[in-house]
Amino acid sequence: MAPLDRPKRPRSGSGGYHDPLYGHVSIRPLLRRLIDLPSFQRLRRLRQLATIHLALPGANHTRFEHSIGVYYLATRAFHVLRAKQQQMAVTPPQRRRPLGKTAPELKDKHLLAMQLAALLHDIGHGPYSHVFDLFLRSVRPRSPTGRELKKHDHVTREVIIGEVGEGDIADFIENEVYKKYGEEPILHPDNIGRLAAGLAPNESAGGGKYKFLAQIVSASWGVDRLDYLRRDALHTGVETGRLDIWKLIDGYTFKPVAVATEETENEESTAWNLAIEVDAAVWLEAMLDTRDLCYRLVYFSDTNRIGVEMLFRALYAQYKDLLPTKQRDELWLDFWAKDDRELLDWLRSSSRGNTLSQTLASRIYERHLYEPLPVDVVLLQHPDVVACTRLQQMIDTAPEKYLEFMTTESRLSQTVTSLPAHETVIFDMHQPPVEGTETYLDEILYDENSDRYRSLSEVCPHLGLKGGFTFPFFGVGIGPDEFYKRQISKLRIYVPYELTHGVVKQALDKIESGTLARDENDLAAFLVKEVLPVATSLLSDFLDELEVSDGSKEKFKNELVENLTSQLASLSRKILETLS
């Protein structure tokens, strides 16, 4: 009997998993059978942090254990909210909080729906997780339902309703959950898909009244984020995970929001969002700060950015080669269905014919990564408004322009650096995500004493700078979140390490032969002479692509020379120290 034909041992009774963060996580038999499905087990083979293990080798945890963790936290959050709803229901109307209203009743069917959504919230991830999200955002395929798939959340919904993937998830929910639990609307695959994608259920299942069920997982302070911040800190060894998530979860509460109907005073026209009690404001602030640190220390570290950009180019080059053989809306599925190892092996395969994909994938497999040129260019400081808009389109609103720019990368690889066709120069212009100003300004904190909702910037006045001002930038007022993003967004230029190491080896050979003095200034001058023309040409072509004004271009180049000279002087000192 072939291994895949072996019957599985049926699950009986309750069981669970031992989680390194939460200990024993109890799971009912129904959900254990869901977890045993092939589509869910695939999450064991998708790393949570894509290529970060190349820099931090402990980061080999997967989407599987993260999904179990989110399920555990979501279950706890549900019980917190149910207890508060029950307290509202028995409180006399004149003393009822918040605002004299009662949140909608939470039943066991709502608990099961939210548990399913929590377990399945990442089921739409492709291989290498957010690298594949970059691919989706660039290619933008459509599902059989006609929906555009720009990120994994969109794919998650399609998997749950059976339009993408093997169909085992959709069949299970339809037959083992929806039909066996009296065809409750909230348990229909479409509503589980909506909750897992962060959307309110449809009107037959309560609509906006139960929007908070989706927000338990997907909100800015939801349990998805709480779990990955702690879990990633644990496995990377970066000390940012000492976050008291329990105080934040215990502070979860409801916020009534009037909807646009003729009878806004009718309780049926009230939608309910997730909110937080004002006493938990400090823990919300700590979580937002922790996220910012994680992005700067871990997710946007140089090694990870190099790995992500190399893998994305390998993936896209392969896709572009195969596109003539298959429709776009079918071809992306061949990539999505693979796990991390299968995709990398597929890209490395010599039978596929794309030499760039093979080379980049092999470099990742063997950890022969590209290296950044020793330049430090703050990305959005000096370009004029037109250039800034073009750059923002390239990396955010119009990713097809980014794909067009990759053609420029190929040209520069051969004209400036003389690289062979199977290598490339990589311009990394992606910006670290920054929490939007609305998180600080939205009235999400419930103050029971005054029976009103307050914003984080109001409760924590020292955050006023993040939430209350706009800054002049190129004569245009921008929000503080955008201002901060522009301060920390840098352009990185990656080249094969042989290119930079070759210059250093050339210098060492000259020192050994006596044609170059063992002097810091002489060595630095030699390195500048070899590296500066390449870096200047690459930056100049990049600025030309953005149509940067001559004044801004000259300012950039002057900063490049100053910065590069400083970086290479430091490198010269280190080289001579190793020789002494």
Secondary structure, DSSP 8 states (H G I E B T S, - for coil): --GGGS------S-EEEEETTTEEEEE-HHHHHHHTSHHHHGGGGSBTTTTGGGTSTT---BHHHHHHHHHHHHHHHHHHHHHHHHHHHHS-GGG-TTTT-------HHHHHHHHHHHHHTTTT--TTTHHHHHHHHHH--B-TT--B--SHHHHHHHHHTTSSS-SHHHHHIIIIIITTTTT-GGGSHHHHHHHHTT----GGGTGGGGHHHHHHHHSTTSHHHHHHHHHHHHHH--TT----HHHHHHTEEEEEEE-SSS-TTSGGGEEEEEEEEGGGHHHHHHHHHHHHHHIIIIIT-HHHHHHHHHHHHHHHHHHHHHGGGS-HHHHHHHHHTS-HHHHHHHHH-GGG--HHHHHHHHHHHHT---EE-S--EETTSSS-HHHHHHHHIIIII-HHHHHHHHHHHHHHHHHTS---TT---EEE--------HHHHHSEEEEETTTTEEEEHHHHSGGGHHHHS--EEETTEEE-HHHHHHHHH-EEEEEE-HHHHHHHHHHHHHHHHHTSS-S-HHHHHHHHHHHHHHHHHHHHHHHHHHTT--HHHHHHHHHHHHHHHHHHHHHHHHHHHHHH-
